[in-house]
Amino acid sequence: MWDRNTSGRGTVRTKKPGATRRMACAIGMACAIGLLGASLVACGSDGNNAAGNVRTHDWSDAIAAKVDGEKITEADVNDYIDGYRKAYGLVTDAKWATFLDEQSSTASAYREAAIRQIAERRAIGRIADEEGIDVTDKEVDAAIADARKQAGYADDSDGWNAFLSSIGKDTKSYRTDVRLTLLVRRYAETHADIKTPSESQMRSYASTDVAKYTGKRVVAVSFARSADAMAARAELGDSGITMDAINAAADKHDGKAKNLGWNGLSDMDGACTKAISDLSAGQASDVTHDGGKYVIYYVSQEYDASTDGSVDVGTMPKELYDALKSDVTTSINANAMQECLDALMKRHNLSINDMPKGLPYDIDIKANSTYGATNSNADSGSENADANVADANNGSAKE
């Protein structure tokens, strides 16, 4: 579950070599909280046929696995994977096959990942009280807010509710999913031997994605009327603009200032990216017409890599430093957290049955992928995935 991007700031299309049993599974990426991109947005539940895929068989009586003697049906697994596919636009066979091909993975690897996620939630949901594990409403609220932001519905409740409905959820069921996912993570953090990253590890990690941990901190000032925006922009000047000046201009001309954060950590739209491309700290863009509003983009802070292209961790702004530390902490503790959860599943007697034929997500990758399933990387990756899924296979069930 933990060999994946859990920072909540990347994309779901992450492929890592030497993956554990979860194959850097995109379901796991979406459901992990670090906090969550690919995010909690697509965090699956074992209840509804979210993607609306046509089933040629009723899988509700087919047993995929058992945990503590409780059945996990193939229908539960189908629904879990369907929710992910719907959320990321992978409903058609061609898109799903291409995605699996790009990940060098297989439907069987994703099936096991889904089963383990479902089993972990059920087990930890039952033992949370006796283990003294809890998450607060505030933590759940923060995780949901982060997911909404990443999905583009931070300020759009109607859009968010419609999105949840499209993946077979409502606000109540989604909140339950988020809480259970946070409990799983809390359990792993509590029981695993979590290590604090060193500055050397942070510097090395940052060097692999310099653009993410450098860049510009951006504020967007929006106006309903062009005249107000133009008047505000004229008063700001060309350089040396302060945040106080931005707030004063917004107040005076009926504007609204909103902190967008660092461009390396946020998914800023094309208009914003273009507007700030040539700006330095203390400068503002010309007025842009964006989404029915008139917007001025302001760069409040700038942080560049060193002349040799490396990142100086000691001088990083706090937001960038905290994001980097969170990412590295998750990365270096991935194996420990995974081993902790695997041990939990062993204690709760998780057994996984062999994968039957005809499951709705088990498609012919080579026949449907547009990526190129015949390349050697995809073939060897699929073999590795199958090996990971079957590594503890002793007959008809795996533990």
Sequence and secondary structure as in RCSB ss.txt:
>XXXX:A:sequence
MWDRNTSGRGTVRTKKPGATRRMACAIGMACAIGLLGASLVACGSDGNNAAGNVRTHDWSDAIAAKVDGEKITEA
DVNDYIDGYRKAYGLVTDAKWATFLDEQSSTASAYREAAIRQIAERRAIGRIADEEGIDVTDKEVDAAIADARKQ
AGYADDSDGWNAFLSSIGKDTKSYRTDVRLTLLVRRYAETHADIKTPSESQMRSYASTDVAKYTGKRVVAVSFAR
SADAMAARAELGDSGITMDAINAAADKHDGKAKNLGWNGLSDMDGACTKAISDLSAGQASDVTHDGGKYVIYYVS
QEYDASTDGSVDVGTMPKELYDALKSDVTTSINANAMQECLDALMKRHNLSINDMPKGLPYDIDIKANSTYGATN
SNADSGSENADANVADANNGSAKE
>XXXX:A:secstr
  SS  SSSS S    TT  TTTT HHHHHH  S     GGG   SS  TT    SS GGGSEEEEETTEEEEHH
HHHHHHHHHHHHTT  SHHHHHHHHHHTT  HHHHHHHHHHHHHHHHHHHHHHHHHT    HHHHHHHHHHHHHH
HT TT HHHHHHHHHHTT  HHHHHHHHHHHHHHHHHHHHHS      HHHHHHHHTT GGGGSEEEEEEEEESS
HHHHHHHHHHH SS   HHHHHHHHHHTT EEEEEEETTTS   HHHHHHHTT  TTEE   EEETTEEEEEEEE
EEE   TTS   GGG  HHHHHHHHHHHHHHHTHHHHHHHHHHHHHHTT EEE   TT TT   HHHH SS TTS
HHHHHHHHHHHHHHTTTB SSEE 
